[in-house]
Amino acid sequence: MKKIEAIIQPFKLDPVKEALKNIGIDGMTISEVRGHGRQKGHKEVYRGQEYNVDLLPKMKLELVVADGRLQEVLKTLTAAARTGKIGDGKVFVYDVAEAIRIRNDDRGEAAL
């Protein structure tokens, strides 16, 4: 099993969720996060004062998938999240040693 963590633009959340749902991926955890990559933020003006906004709002998706579905999920997720502009985000993939469904003690891929 693999854990996928994706940091994406907030306005891309709905298209990504819909694309993943269309390929049968329902379970995921979504968090509102802030951060920056190479773009290092931007400047904004509020009431005549200039501010440096260096932590930009992003969405973090976390999901665990079977090894056999990894490439399909990655391809779908990245295609739905891509704008082609700086700040599109990143995807990280980790190995998962075990998954346990608390309700009935299902283990491994059965718990997904």
C-alpha positions as CSV (number, residue, x, y, z in Angstrom):
1,M,0.0,0.0,0.0
2,K,1.1,3.6,-0.7
3,K,0.2,6.8,1.0
4,I,-0.2,9.8,-1.3
5,E,0.1,13.3,0.1
6,A,-0.7,16.1,-2.4
7,I,-0.4,19.8,-1.9
8,I,-2.6,21.6,-4.4
9,Q,-4.2,25.0,-5.2
10,P,-7.5,25.5,-3.2
11,F,-9.5,26.1,-6.4
12,K,-8.4,22.8,-7.8
13,L,-9.9,20.8,-4.8
14,D,-13.3,20.1,-6.4
15,P,-11.9,19.0,-9.8
16,V,-9.4,16.7,-8.1
17,K,-12.0,15.1,-5.8
18,E,-14.4,14.6,-8.7
19,A,-11.6,13.0,-10.9
20,L,-10.6,10.7,-8.1
21,K,-14.3,9.8,-7.4
22,N,-14.7,8.9,-11.1
23,I,-12.0,6.3,-10.9
24,G,-13.4,4.8,-7.7
25,I,-11.3,6.6,-5.0
26,D,-13.6,7.8,-2.2
27,G,-11.6,7.8,1.0
28,M,-9.3,10.8,1.6
29,T,-8.4,13.3,4.2
30,I,-8.3,17.0,3.3
31,S,-6.7,19.8,5.3
32,E,-6.3,23.5,4.8
33,V,-2.6,24.3,5.0
34,R,-0.3,27.3,4.3
35,G,3.1,27.3,2.7
36,H,5.3,28.4,-0.2
37,G,7.6,26.8,-2.6
38,R,9.9,28.5,-5.1
39,Q,7.5,31.4,-5.7
40,K,8.1,32.7,-2.1
41,G,4.7,34.4,-1.9
42,H,3.7,37.7,-3.3
43,K,3.1,41.3,-2.3
44,E,-0.4,42.8,-1.6
45,V,-1.5,46.3,-0.8
46,Y,-4.1,46.8,1.9
47,R,-5.2,50.4,2.8
48,G,-2.2,51.8,1.1
49,Q,0.3,49.7,3.0
50,E,2.3,47.0,1.1
51,Y,2.5,43.5,2.7
52,N,4.6,40.6,1.8
53,V,2.3,37.4,1.8
54,D,4.8,34.6,2.1
55,L,2.6,31.8,3.3
56,L,0.0,31.0,0.6
57,P,-3.2,29.0,1.2
58,K,-3.1,25.4,-0.1
59,M,-5.0,22.2,0.3
60,K,-3.4,19.0,1.4
61,L,-5.0,15.7,0.3
62,E,-3.9,12.4,2.0
63,L,-5.0,9.0,0.7
64,V,-3.9,5.4,0.9
65,V,-4.2,3.2,-2.2
66,A,-3.3,-0.3,-3.2
67,D,0.1,-0.7,-4.9
68,G,-1.6,-1.7,-8.1
69,R,-3.7,1.5,-8.3
70,L,-0.8,3.9,-7.6
71,Q,0.1,5.0,-11.1
72,E,-3.6,5.4,-12.1
73,V,-4.3,7.6,-9.1
74,L,-1.2,9.7,-9.5
75,K,-1.9,10.3,-13.2
76,T,-5.5,11.3,-12.5
77,L,-4.6,13.5,-9.5
78,T,-1.9,15.4,-11.3
79,A,-3.9,15.9,-14.4
80,A,-6.8,17.3,-12.5
81,A,-4.6,19.6,-10.3
82,R,-2.4,21.0,-13.1
83,T,-2.7,24.6,-14.3
84,G,0.7,24.7,-15.9
85,K,1.7,27.7,-13.7
86,I,4.0,28.1,-10.8
87,G,2.4,27.1,-7.5
88,D,0.5,24.0,-8.8
89,G,1.8,22.0,-5.9
90,K,3.6,18.7,-5.1
91,V,2.8,15.1,-4.6
92,F,4.7,12.8,-2.2
93,V,4.4,9.0,-2.1
94,Y,5.2,6.9,1.0
95,D,5.1,3.2,1.8
96,V,2.4,2.1,4.3
97,A,3.3,-0.9,6.5
98,E,-0.2,-1.6,7.8
99,A,-3.8,-0.3,7.6
100,I,-6.4,-1.2,10.2
101,R,-10.1,-0.4,10.1
102,I,-11.0,0.3,13.7
103,R,-14.7,-0.6,13.4
104,N,-14.2,-4.3,12.5
105,D,-10.4,-4.9,12.6
106,D,-10.1,-5.3,8.8
107,R,-6.4,-5.2,7.9
108,G,-4.3,-4.4,4.9
109,E,-6.0,-3.5,1.6
110,A,-9.3,-4.8,3.0
111,A,-9.2,-1.8,5.4
112,L,-9.0,0.7,2.6
